[in-house]
Amino acid sequence: MNTINRLFEKEEAQRIVDELNSDPEDDWTYDAVHDPKGTGYSRIEVYNEDGEFVATF
């Protein structure tokens, strides 16, 4: 897994999260966190199978 933090365009972050969450073999979950004001970029948070935060990328 790439652990280097990076910011994404909102649409790109959502596309990546949707793709990652669609894998039925993956028990981890991914969440796109968007700038609340809509003026910046988004990041992706990763949670393990127990719902514990693991990383941001």
QUIZI-V461746 format. One record per helix or strand of 2 or more residues. SS is the DSSP state (helix for helix, strand for strand). FROM is the first residue (numbers start at 1). LEN is the number of residues. If there is no record, write none. Layout:
{{SS;FROM;LEN} {SS;FROM;LEN}}
//
This chain:
{{helix;10;12} {strand;29;6} {strand;42;6} {strand;53;4}}
//
